[in-house]
Amino acid sequence: MSTDVNAQFNDQRAAEFADTGAVRQADGTWRGTGWDEGEVLGRDGLDTSTGRAALYTSTPAWHGLGEVVPGGITDIDTVLDLGGISFGVDKRAVRYVHDGDQRIMGGRFVTVRDDTGAALGVVSGKYQVIGNRQIFTFLEDLTATSGVVWESAGALRGGRKVFVTMRVPETVTIDRGGLDDEVVLFIAMINSHDGRSLSEAVVTPWRIVCGNTERFAVRDARARWGIRHTSGALDRLEEARRTLGLTVRYADAWAAEETALVRTDLAVAEFHRVIADLWPVDDDAPVRTVNAAERRVETLDAMFRAETQRAGRTAYAAEKAITDYLDHVAPRRPGKTMTEEIARATAVLEGTDDETKSRAHRRLLALTRRP
């Protein structure tokens, strides 16, 4: 059995758009039919400042945007062009006018795209631009691999962030010989041009194809390497290799945790205690709150029992039930211009439940160490 979180997310997003009444066009994009009639939905932060979505991917993305090359390609220049990230970034002096005189602000510079002239951010004099092509060569040097097949590349938020993803040849197998749940891994580098954050290399199960999956890639990364925009920042390869473990330590740690969940029996009563920890209800809570809590327990209990058909009555099944409940079932209070389905999609995009999911994982993992 193989688990690809990207494929699962694609299916989820397609279902969410269909539920809102959106219609998939011949070009693969989704267009609204209600209050958002005619709008292209789901850009999720992709840069479209040049008139097209800045994305190359080896696998069609859920939003139907970007340049798709099945199986991927190895030529860096082609990926730069297809991904809309062949632009350079320059540092230019901050100028302003006072009493009719043009002046320069000392020690501060604007990072500017050399193709559109768009200002991306304000940085210090020590800030070193990391060019988009340098990301590819860094990843090749990091893995000591030439002729890499690039999985995705593109730009977000007007070019303020650029991403590149390569696939790790090995997969992670959860509960080898038992459940045999395989998960595909990627190494992604996310480069910032606005001076507001470090660049990062992460080992993650996510192929980045939008702002949403960029956030997921960082959220779910167990190994990461922060890169400051300073001279020689990309030369510390040995330290980066040790930190990232070239995926080995990450894969082993993640597989060990998930396998421990698979191999931990969990009674229904214990599952209910986990639910109570995640969603505590005060003794003096109003009847409406108590009733809502009872409905939540009933729903989660049914989802847990259904998941046990595949994964057994285990902590792993409990984690899957909780995650699926939060993503697909938990009630959402829509805003004035939203349906509940749009509110649910927004919650997934904004990571509303990320902390609850993390607490559930930690709580269930603690059960694997019980006497």
VOVODO-246861 format. One record per residue (C-alpha): residue number from 0; y, x, z. Coordinates in pm, 1 decimal, padded with zeros to 6 digits. Example, Ala and Ser with C-alpha at 12.3 -4.5 7.8 and 13.67 -1.06 7.14 Angstrom:
BEGIN
  num        yy        xx        zz
    0  -00450.0   01230.0   00780.0
    1  -00106.0   01367.0   00714.0
***
This chain:
BEGIN
  num        yy        xx        zz
    0   00000.0   00000.0   00000.0
    1   00344.3   00138.4  -00089.4
    2   00672.8   00032.0   00065.6
    3   00991.2   00092.7  -00134.2
    4   01290.8  -00034.0   00062.1
    5   01497.0  -00023.9  -00256.5
    6   01267.1  -00269.0  -00436.0
    7   01264.0  -00494.8  -00131.0
    8   01644.2  -00487.6  -00116.7
    9   01669.7  -00564.2  -00489.2
   10   01452.7  -00872.3  -00444.4
   11   01647.4  -00979.0  -00135.9
   12   01986.7  -00948.9  -00303.4
   13   01867.2  -01132.2  -00615.5
   14   01741.2  -01416.9  -00397.1
   15   02071.1  -01426.9  -00205.6
   16   02277.3  -01450.1  -00523.6
   17   02047.0  -01716.5  -00667.4
   18   02083.8  -01917.2  -00346.8
   19   02462.5  -01917.6  -00384.5
   20   02429.3  -02070.3  -00731.7
   21   02520.4  -01748.5  -00912.5
   22   02376.8  -01706.8  -01260.9
   23   02227.3  -01387.0  -01397.3
   24   02378.0  -01290.3  -01732.3
   25   02210.3  -01131.6  -02032.9
   26   02357.2  -00793.2  -01932.0
   27   02184.7  -00818.5  -01593.0
   28   02496.3  -00884.7  -01383.5
   29   02548.5  -01188.5  -01161.0
   30   02842.8  -01424.7  -01211.3
   31   02966.5  -01687.5  -00972.3
   32   02966.3  -02058.2  -01051.9
   33   03154.7  -02199.9  -00751.3
   34   03479.0  -02084.4  -00590.7
   35   03407.6  -01743.5  -00745.3
   36   03339.9  -01884.1  -01093.3
   37   03337.7  -01617.9  -01362.3
   38   03356.9  -01324.7  -01120.1
   39   03108.2  -01039.2  -01143.6
   40   02936.3  -01036.5  -00805.3
   41   02791.2  -00750.9  -00605.8
   42   02991.0  -00450.7  -00720.3
   43   02966.0  -00335.6  -00358.6
   44   03228.4  -00065.4  -00381.2
   45   03124.5   00091.3  -00711.9
   46   03416.0   00260.4  -00886.8
   47   03527.1   00058.3  -01190.3
   48   03868.8   00220.1  -01236.5
   49   03780.3   00349.2  -01585.4
   50   03664.0   00008.6  -01705.5
   51   03292.3   00050.9  -01634.4
   52   03080.2   00082.2  -01324.2
   53   03043.9   00448.8  -01226.9
   54   02666.6   00454.8  -01182.8
   55   02363.9   00621.0  -01337.8
   56   02020.1   00526.5  -01206.3
   57   01659.2   00581.8  -01305.9
   58   01568.8   00232.0  -01187.3
   59   01764.5  -00090.2  -01256.3
   60   01981.9  -00177.9  -00957.2
   61   01992.4  -00525.0  -00803.1
   62   02349.4  -00585.5  -00926.8
   63   02265.0  -00513.4  -01290.9
   64   02547.6  -00260.4  -01327.5
   65   02547.3   00101.6  -01441.5
   66   02366.7   00313.5  -01697.7
   67   01988.1   00293.7  -01658.1
   68   01756.3   00564.6  -01790.9
   69   01397.0   00468.5  -01702.1
   70   01213.9   00759.8  -01544.5
   71   01535.7   00954.5  -01492.9
   72   01671.7   01264.7  -01663.4
   73   01714.8   01629.1  -01566.0
   74   02030.8   01734.9  -01752.6
   75   02319.0   01755.1  -01505.4
   76   02598.2   01717.3  -01760.6
   77   02440.0   01400.2  -01897.8
   78   02409.9   01253.3  -01547.8
   79   02772.8   01343.3  -01472.3
   80   02880.4   01156.2  -01784.3
   81   02653.6   00853.4  -01744.0
   82   02736.6   00826.1  -01373.4
   83   03111.5   00828.8  -01441.0
   84   03163.6   01135.2  -01221.0
   85   03250.6   01404.0  -01475.7
   86   03608.1   01402.0  -01345.3
   87   03756.6   01693.1  -01152.7
   88   03969.2   01674.8  -00838.0
   89   04288.7   01876.4  -00788.2
   90   04507.0   01943.3  -00485.6
   91   04873.4   01873.0  -00549.4
   92   05175.8   01913.5  -00326.1
   93   05307.9   01608.3  -00142.3
   94   05655.9   01540.3  -00282.2
   95   05919.4   01296.2  -00162.7
   96   06282.3   01214.8  -00232.6
   97   06559.5   01230.5   00029.2
   98   06925.0   01164.9  -00054.6
   99   06842.2   01209.6  -00419.9
  100   06674.2   01546.7  -00366.4
  101   06305.9   01604.6  -00432.8
  102   06134.0   01784.5  -00147.7
  103   05784.2   01914.4  -00074.5
  104   05596.4   01846.3   00246.7
  105   05461.3   02175.8   00376.2
  106   05093.5   02210.2   00455.0
  107   04987.1   01874.1   00309.4
  108   04836.9   01800.5  -00029.1
  109   04718.6   01501.1  -00229.1
  110   04371.2   01506.6  -00385.9
  111   04403.7   01363.9  -00737.7
  112   04151.3   01269.8  -01006.4
  113   04218.8   01468.9  -01321.9
  114   04113.7   01184.0  -01552.6
  115   04299.6   00880.2  -01418.0
  116   04559.5   01056.7  -01202.5
  117   04464.6   00837.8  -00907.2
  118   04547.4   00972.3  -00562.2
  119   04235.0   00985.6  -00346.5
  120   04363.6   01114.3  -00012.5
  121   04595.9   01347.5   00176.8
  122   04448.8   01675.4   00302.9
  123   04551.2   02001.3   00470.8
  124   04603.6   02333.2   00302.6
  125   04265.5   02456.6   00427.5
  126   04081.4   02170.6   00258.7
  127   03849.1   02295.4  -00016.4
  128   03758.5   02055.4  -00294.9
  129   03383.0   02029.7  -00352.0
  130   03345.2   01951.6  -00721.0
  131   03110.0   01682.4  -00839.0
  132   02896.8   01926.8  -01037.6
  133   02858.7   02144.5  -00728.9
  134   02663.4   01863.0  -00561.4
  135   02383.9   01895.7  -00817.8
  136   02360.8   02273.7  -00796.8
  137   02365.0   02255.6  -00415.8
  138   02068.7   02015.4  -00414.7
  139   01881.1   02235.0  -00662.8
  140   01946.1   02541.8  -00446.2
  141   01857.8   02349.1  -00130.1
  142   01515.2   02251.5  -00260.1
  143   01468.7   02570.7  -00464.3
  144   01383.1   02348.5  -00758.3
  145   01516.5   02361.2  -01112.3
  146   01482.6   02081.0  -01363.7
  147   01518.5   01813.5  -01094.2
  148   01477.7   01453.6  -01209.9
  149   01793.2   01282.9  -01079.4
  150   01737.9   00934.6  -00939.4
  151   02098.1   00812.3  -00916.2
  152   02457.9   00931.3  -00926.3
  153   02793.5   00759.9  -00919.3
  154   03126.2   00700.4  -00750.5
  155   03249.6   00458.9  -00485.9
  156   03590.6   00329.2  -00379.9
  157   03785.0   00453.5  -00678.8
  158   03620.2   00796.1  -00670.8
  159   03694.2   00868.7  -00306.4
  160   03321.0   00914.7  -00255.7
  161   03060.6   01046.3  -00497.4
  162   02683.7   01036.3  -00449.0
  163   02378.3   01199.9  -00604.1
  164   02015.3   01119.1  -00520.1
  165   01694.7   01305.1  -00599.1
  166   01342.5   01193.3  -00516.7
  167   01119.2   01387.3  -00280.3
  168   00778.8   01441.3  -00446.6
  169   00588.1   01360.4  -00127.1
  170   00573.1   01011.3   00022.9
  171   00550.5   00923.2   00390.8
  172   00225.2   00751.2   00483.8
  173   00234.0   00531.4   00791.4
  174  -00100.6   00499.3   00970.8
  175  -00301.7   00706.2   00722.2
  176  -00655.4   00575.7   00695.0
  177  -00552.7   00247.9   00856.2
  178  -00262.0   00040.6   00728.1
  179  -00181.3   00317.5   00473.6
  180   00177.9   00199.0   00424.8
  181   00348.3   00453.9   00195.9
  182   00726.2   00496.4   00189.6
  183   00917.7   00684.7  -00080.9
  184   01180.5   00937.1   00034.9
  185   01496.7   01072.8  -00127.0
  186   01745.5   01351.8  -00060.9
  187   02098.7   01226.5  -00117.3
  188   02432.7   01402.9  -00102.0
  189   02746.3   01201.2  -00039.2
  190   03065.8   01389.0  -00119.9
  191   03408.5   01280.0   00003.4
  192   03732.0   01345.1  -00186.0
  193   03973.4   01164.1   00045.2
  194   03976.8   01406.8   00339.5
  195   03857.0   01139.9   00581.9
  196   03498.4   01254.4   00629.1
  197   03254.1   01538.5   00586.6
  198   03026.7   01557.8   00289.4
  199   02666.6   01494.8   00392.1
  200   02317.7   01572.1   00271.1
  201   02062.2   01326.3   00410.4
  202   01690.0   01266.4   00386.2
  203   01646.3   00892.6   00355.1
  204   01425.4   00617.2   00210.9
  205   01724.7   00480.0   00016.5
  206   01817.5   00542.7  -00347.5
  207   02196.7   00501.3  -00347.8
  208   02320.7   00256.7  -00612.1
  209   02620.9   00096.4  -00438.2
  210   02839.6   00111.3  -00128.7
  211   02584.8  -00094.7   00060.8
  212   02290.7   00138.4  -00004.3
  213   02515.6   00438.1   00066.3
  214   02567.6   00300.2   00416.8
  215   02196.7   00229.3   00454.3
  216   02110.4   00582.8   00339.7
  217   02324.6   00732.7   00614.7
  218   02217.7   00473.2   00873.6
  219   01845.9   00533.9   00820.2
  220   01865.1   00911.8   00780.5
  221   01665.1   01098.2   01042.4
  222   01778.1   01435.5   00909.1
  223   02130.3   01513.8   00791.3
  224   02349.0   01812.7   00715.9
  225   02727.5   01779.8   00747.8
  226   02934.4   01989.8   00509.2
  227   03297.9   02072.0   00583.3
  228   03541.5   02112.6   00296.5
  229   03599.3   02482.2   00357.8
  230   03540.9   02797.3   00157.7
  231   03171.6   02891.3   00144.7
  232   03059.9   02559.3   00295.2
  233   02784.0   02521.0   00036.6
  234   02647.6   02872.8   00088.3
  235   02472.8   02807.4   00420.6
  236   02148.8   02708.5   00252.3
  237   01905.1   02847.7   00507.9
  238   02074.7   02660.2   00790.6
  239   02077.6   02343.5   00582.6
  240   01707.8   02384.6   00503.2
  241   01623.5   02427.7   00869.8
  242   01832.8   02126.7   00972.8
  243   01691.7   01901.3   00704.0
  244   01343.8   02044.3   00747.8
  245   01307.4   02009.2   00371.1
  246   01187.4   01656.7   00459.0
  247   00878.8   01779.3   00643.1
  248   01001.9   01733.7   00999.8
  249   01178.3   01412.7   00902.6
  250   00871.8   01271.4   00731.6
  251   00644.3   01372.6   01015.8
  252   00874.9   01228.5   01283.8
  253   00930.7   00899.8   01103.5
  254   00566.4   00855.4   01011.5
  255   00465.0   00938.5   01368.8
  256   00699.0   00674.5   01513.6
  257   00595.8   00401.6   01272.9
  258   00227.9   00492.4   01305.8
  259   00261.6   00471.0   01683.4
  260   00397.1   00117.3   01637.4
  261   00107.3   00029.3   01406.9
  262  -00142.8   00152.6   01665.1
  263   00016.9  -00021.4   01962.4
  264  -00130.9  -00361.4   02039.2
  265   00125.5  -00619.3   02138.4
  266   00045.5  -00946.8   02308.0
  267   00254.8  -01250.7   02222.3
  268   00389.5  -01254.9   02578.2
  269   00510.7  -00896.1   02539.1
  270   00676.4  -00987.4   02210.1
  271   00858.9  -01268.6   02387.6
  272   00985.1  -01019.8   02649.0
  273   01122.6  -00801.2   02369.7
  274   01301.9  -01105.6   02229.0
  275   01446.2  -01182.0   02572.5
  276   01574.7  -00824.1   02600.4
  277   01741.4  -00841.0   02258.8
  278   01891.0  -01187.4   02308.4
  279   01936.2  -01238.1   02685.6
  280   02024.6  -01589.1   02808.7
  281   02203.3  -01635.0   03140.4
  282   02049.6  -01867.1   03399.6
  283   02360.3  -02085.5   03390.4
  284   02388.9  -02087.7   03010.9
  285   02483.6  -02424.2   02857.7
  286   02209.9  -02647.2   02720.6
  287   02318.6  -02575.8   02363.6
  288   02265.8  -02201.2   02414.1
  289   01927.8  -02253.5   02581.5
  290   01810.7  -02481.4   02300.1
  291   01922.1  -02228.1   02037.7
  292   01733.2  -01954.5   02221.8
  293   01416.8  -02165.7   02229.7
  294   01441.7  -02228.9   01854.4
  295   01487.1  -01856.4   01795.1
  296   01174.0  -01775.9   01998.7
  297   00973.6  -02038.2   01808.5
  298   01086.9  -01899.2   01473.6
  299   01024.0  -01537.0   01566.9
  300   00687.2  -01626.8   01715.1
  301   00580.6  -01788.4   01386.0
  302   00706.8  -01489.5   01185.1
  303   00525.8  -01247.0   01415.4
  304   00199.2  -01437.4   01380.7
  305   00237.7  -01440.1   01000.7
  306   00304.9  -01064.6   00992.9
  307  -00004.4  -00997.3   01203.5
  308  -00215.6  -01115.6   00910.6
  309  -00119.9  -00791.4   00734.5
  310  -00044.9  -00544.3   01014.4
  311  -00243.3  -00684.0   01307.9
  312  -00096.0  -00794.6   01641.0
  313   00102.0  -00472.0   01678.8
  314   00446.5  -00340.6   01762.4
  315   00484.8  -00262.3   01390.2
  316   00435.0  -00629.4   01303.1
  317   00688.1  -00720.2   01572.2
  318   00950.1  -00485.2   01425.2
  319   00897.0  -00627.3   01076.7
  320   00928.0  -00983.6   01209.1
  321   01253.2  -00907.7   01392.3
  322   01405.8  -00729.3   01092.1
  323   01309.8  -01007.3   00850.1
  324   01444.9  -01269.7   01090.5
  325   01782.7  -01098.2   01111.9
  326   01806.4  -01047.4   00736.1
  327   01678.2  -01382.9   00612.8
  328   01653.6  -01646.3   00883.5
  329   01903.7  -01597.9   01167.6
  330   02172.7  -01870.6   01160.3
  331   02510.0  -01762.3   01020.3
  332   02842.0  -01932.4   01077.3
  333   03012.6  -01935.1   00736.3
  334   03384.8  -01895.9   00694.3
  335   03601.5  -02159.1   00531.9
  336   03527.0  -02031.0   00179.5
  337   03162.0  -01937.7   00240.4
  338   02827.2  -02105.0   00227.1
  339   02570.9  -01998.0   00486.9
  340   02391.9  -01800.0   00213.2
  341   02707.3  -01603.5   00131.2
  342   02766.8  -01545.3   00502.9
  343   02412.3  -01409.7   00532.9
  344   02461.6  -01175.7   00236.8
  345   02788.6  -01056.0   00390.0
  346   02614.7  -00984.2   00721.1
  347   02359.6  -00765.5   00542.0
  348   02634.0  -00585.4   00350.4
  349   02843.7  -00517.1   00657.8
  350   02554.3  -00414.0   00877.9
  351   02621.5  -00684.8   01134.8
  352   02272.3  -00654.5   01283.3
  353   02216.2  -00279.5   01253.7
  354   02253.4  -00221.3   01628.8
  355   02012.4  -00504.0   01713.7
  356   01756.3  -00357.2   01473.9
  357   01798.7  -00013.2   01630.7
  358   01758.1  -00154.9   01982.8
  359   01444.9  -00339.5   01873.1
  360   01298.9  -00016.4   01734.5
  361   01375.2   00175.3   02054.1
  362   01239.5  -00105.7   02273.4
  363   00914.1  -00129.8   02076.8
  364   00877.7   00247.4   02059.7
  365   00898.3   00258.3   02439.9
  366   00590.9   00034.2   02450.7
  367   00390.8   00298.5   02264.7
  368   00430.6   00528.7   02566.8
  369   00322.5   00281.0   02832.2
  370   00029.0   00386.8   03055.3
***
